[in-house]
Amino acid sequence: MDTDELIAALAADDVPAKRPRLLWRVAFGLAVSLVLMLVFWGMRPGWPGVLMMAPLLVKQSLPILVALAAWPLLRRSDPEAQAPLWPLWLLAGASAAGWALSVLGGGDILGQTLWACLLSIPALALPIALALFRGLRHRVEPRPARSGLLAGLFSGGAAAAVYAVHCDEDSAAFFLLWYGLAIMLCGLAGRMAGRRWLGV
């Protein structure tokens, strides 16, 4: 078979590409992360009764909003489309403003579990990220670093929401700073992983 015949045969191959099924993969990774949290970290006493307190609502909902903002960009139907990142920038700006107000109000920045927070959120994000990256490898990613960044931010946001079920640091000056930093670290790690593993 010469080159022209090989090209024609490949072009005629109508085997459909595997669908990434991102939602199912992410649901599995999130379930693993939740089980790990319950087994190794444990649920904070009184949760979800304390969830109705305003700081806890912010601590629980803000990481979820980060994940929800990143998700549509990952699920885009046209991989070539340059989806806007303004929802994520808006959340980052709102978090920075809230953190500044909390610091001015005398909020505790360091808390008692700083390093536990910075290490636990990426650890809980890992099962979600692995499931998500496995799904993303089933499609062409023209901007792999960007896709990896979004996958990392989604995983970090979801993991931070899971970790918040355990964490009893309720000062906005603490969790807005360190949760935000942990989510950004997940995003940067995702960007590097995407450049390496999601390239065309």
C-alpha positions in Angstrom: 0.0 0.0 0.0 1.5 3.4 -1.0 1.2 6.7 0.8 -1.9 7.9 -1.1 -3.8 4.6 -0.5 -2.9 4.8 3.2 -4.2 8.4 3.5 -7.4 7.4 1.7 -7.9 4.4 4.0 -7.5 6.6 7.1 -9.8 9.2 5.7 -12.5 6.5 5.1 -12.3 5.2 8.6 -15.6 6.2 10.2 -15.0 4.7 13.6 -16.4 7.3 16.0 -14.0 8.8 18.6 -14.6 7.9 22.2 -16.7 10.4 24.1 -14.9 11.8 27.1 -18.0 11.5 29.4 -16.5 14.1 31.7 -19.5 14.4 34.0 -19.4 10.7 34.9 -15.6 10.8 35.4 -15.8 13.9 37.5 -18.6 12.4 39.6 -16.5 9.4 40.3 -13.4 11.5 41.2 -15.6 13.7 43.5 -17.0 10.6 45.2 -13.4 9.3 45.9 -12.4 12.7 47.2 -15.4 12.8 49.5 -14.8 9.3 50.9 -11.1 10.1 51.5 -12.2 13.3 53.4 -14.6 11.3 55.6 -12.1 8.5 56.3 -8.9 10.5 56.9 -10.0 14.0 57.8 -13.5 13.5 59.2 -16.5 15.8 59.3 -16.4 18.8 61.6 -18.7 18.5 64.6 -22.2 20.0 64.1 -22.0 20.2 60.3 -24.4 20.8 58.5 -26.1 22.7 61.3 -23.4 25.3 61.4 -23.7 25.7 57.6 -26.3 28.4 58.1 -23.8 30.8 59.6 -22.8 33.4 57.1 -19.0 32.8 57.0 -19.6 29.1 56.5 -22.0 29.7 53.7 -19.2 31.7 52.0 -16.5 29.2 52.8 -18.7 26.4 51.3 -20.2 28.2 48.4 -17.3 30.1 47.0 -15.2 27.1 46.0 -18.3 25.6 44.4 -18.8 28.8 42.4 -15.1 28.5 41.2 -15.8 24.9 40.0 -19.1 25.9 38.4 -17.4 28.8 36.6 -14.7 26.5 35.2 -17.0 23.6 34.3 -18.7 25.2 31.2 -15.3 26.1 29.8 -14.2 22.5 30.0 -17.5 21.2 28.6 -17.5 23.6 25.6 -18.8 22.0 22.4 -16.3 23.8 20.2 -12.8 23.1 21.4 -11.5 25.9 19.1 -13.7 28.5 20.8 -11.9 31.0 23.0 -14.3 30.9 26.0 -14.1 34.0 28.2 -12.5 33.7 31.6 -14.3 36.7 33.1 -16.4 34.7 35.6 -13.2 33.3 37.2 -11.7 36.8 37.3 -14.9 38.2 38.8 -14.8 35.5 41.6 -11.1 36.3 42.2 -11.8 40.0 42.5 -14.8 39.4 44.9 -12.6 37.1 47.0 -9.8 39.6 47.2 -12.2 42.4 48.2 -13.8 40.2 50.8 -10.4 39.2 52.2 -9.3 42.8 52.5 -12.5 43.8 54.4 -12.0 40.8 56.7 -8.4 41.7 57.4 -9.4 45.3 58.1 -12.0 44.0 60.5 -9.4 42.1 62.5 -9.8 38.7 61.0 -7.3 36.0 61.8 -5.1 35.3 58.7 -2.9 32.5 60.0 -5.3 30.4 62.0 -4.3 27.0 63.4 -4.4 24.8 60.3 -2.6 26.8 57.6 -0.4 23.9 56.3 -3.1 21.4 56.7 -5.3 23.5 54.4 -2.6 24.0 51.8 -1.7 20.3 51.7 -5.2 18.8 52.1 -7.0 20.7 49.3 -4.5 19.6 46.5 -4.5 16.1 47.9 -8.3 15.9 47.7 -8.2 17.5 44.3 -6.0 14.7 42.9 -8.7 12.1 42.4 -10.9 14.6 40.6 -8.1 15.9 38.5 -7.0 12.4 37.4 -10.5 11.5 36.4 -10.9 14.8 34.5 -7.6 14.5 32.7 -8.4 11.0 31.7 -11.6 12.2 30.0 -9.9 15.2 28.4 -7.4 13.0 26.7 -10.2 11.5 24.6 -10.6 14.8 22.6 -8.3 17.2 20.8 -7.1 20.1 23.0 -5.8 22.9 20.8 -4.8 24.8 23.9 -3.7 22.1 26.3 -2.2 24.4 28.9 -5.4 26.4 29.1 -7.5 23.3 29.4 -5.2 22.0 32.1 -5.5 25.2 34.0 -9.3 25.0 33.9 -9.2 21.4 35.0 -6.9 22.3 37.9 -9.1 25.2 39.0 -12.2 23.0 38.8 -10.6 20.2 40.8 -9.2 22.6 43.3 -12.6 24.4 43.8 -14.4 21.1 44.2 -11.8 19.8 46.6 -11.9 23.0 48.7 -15.7 22.6 49.0 -15.1 19.0 50.2 -12.4 20.1 52.6 -14.7 22.8 54.0 -16.9 20.1 55.4 -14.0 19.2 57.7 -12.3 22.6 58.3 -13.3 24.6 61.4 -11.4 27.7 60.5 -14.3 30.2 60.0 -12.4 33.5 59.7 -12.9 34.9 56.1 -9.4 36.3 56.4 -8.1 32.8 56.7 -10.1 30.7 54.2 -10.4 33.3 51.5 -6.6 33.6 51.4 -5.5 30.0 51.9 -8.3 28.3 50.1 -7.8 30.7 47.2 -4.0 30.0 47.2 -4.6 26.2 47.3 -7.0 26.4 44.4 -4.5 28.6 42.4 -1.8 26.0 43.1 -4.1 23.3 41.7 -4.7 25.5 38.7 -1.0 26.0 38.1 -0.3 22.2 38.5 -3.1 21.5 36.1 -1.6 24.0 33.6 1.7 22.2 33.7 0.1 18.8 33.5 -2.1 19.9 30.6 0.9 21.2 28.6 2.6 17.8 29.1 -0.4 15.4 28.7 -3.1 17.1 26.7 -1.1 18.3 23.7 -2.2 17.5 20.2 
